[in-house]
Amino acid sequence: GYRLMIQKAINGETIAVWGNPNRVHDVVYVKDCCQIIEKSIATETAPCGMYNVGTGIGTTLEDQIKGIVEVFTPKNMEKPEILHDPSKPDATEYVFDMSKTEKYLGYKMKYNYMDYLRDFKKEMELQNKIDRIETDYPGYDEYDYNLGAIGHDPYTLISYLSAVHTEFTAAGIESEIQELFDAMYSLTTEEVEE
């Protein structure tokens, strides 16, 4: 899946695209998912029922692969070749109708596929730094880690925001959400002598 293609882009290896590269997927970023959850909780006028969570925009398989290559291929490396293999099965195609979510919840997509990939790269880079701590900082008797999960959990985020703010809107806390996400991508080390 995605991680295999990302690893191929990092290594500069050829990436094979199976089936029709023009088939589309609705790729929603968790930050927009959080926005929909917040709007669902805050609404006092929207009718009960099911609301789609998505973008309403189809991103082709070709564009998904090109995005992975653009974001994950190291700058000093030639971009890997993308080969098409139409003999392989096509991916499922889907784009969600967001009209009800937009009309009743006031949802507007803020983050696109490339935003998702750039943040995912930050998460991978942070995990790689953590994995290399003992190699990059050798010679200690003990390594003590105090780590949270790397990634975005919309339910944890909305729970935190609900506890901190009695009432809030996505627009009113946008900068706070960005600060929270930025803080998740930082890593500090401390040397302690006992």
Steps between C-alpha positions, in 0.01 A plus 500: 500500500597857571795420726657276234469777239637755747800276571558459126491878456749544787730241341456634145356167382254459214135512608243287317146632465247221463192529285353825377704791643209740445271334755431732793480477880365752747798548733399690816760622748438442871511876564191542283344196666544681834331805353194293403483338845521842665228640276280196567530549875450876488199517269163582643315518169623213280257213461593165651631239264807383314758748373783411266857561609716574199611771263262460210809509278641202317877466495616270221727209577755665269488825701524307828820330377643826362431664837683222684796536263505880540483498880710194590776483238812658651590831334847375402356195321346462156126441517410133451334380185127430511398199291142410408376142501144498357490119517463518880160555666359850536468664840154573636385847400307728735431867571261601776212739446571773753202723422300404813806539727580836341140626508403402854835500682670779308794274418766624259807290430818675619769237444585325176677177415841668487451647851428148621818364336721779637377440856534125457862558397556702819359208701728253323806722551421534870461123537832449320672742743355307793610169351856635463538650851731229631710510181518880486564531877717197587678420822224532758412232752130563464257667262171614650226592252192705576311485173145545387354346190607656173195579294164669521205353686192712431314364804783586739533845347128578524494369859791725594343804334165432668669481840700820450228707333140505614394611153712539190493518124755359258590852386542618858751231594677449167828650622485290819449183296799591283712557813395158631595332172833687487579395857440137403787523251764618747752282675726608784778302661647556845821357644477414870791393720420318823 
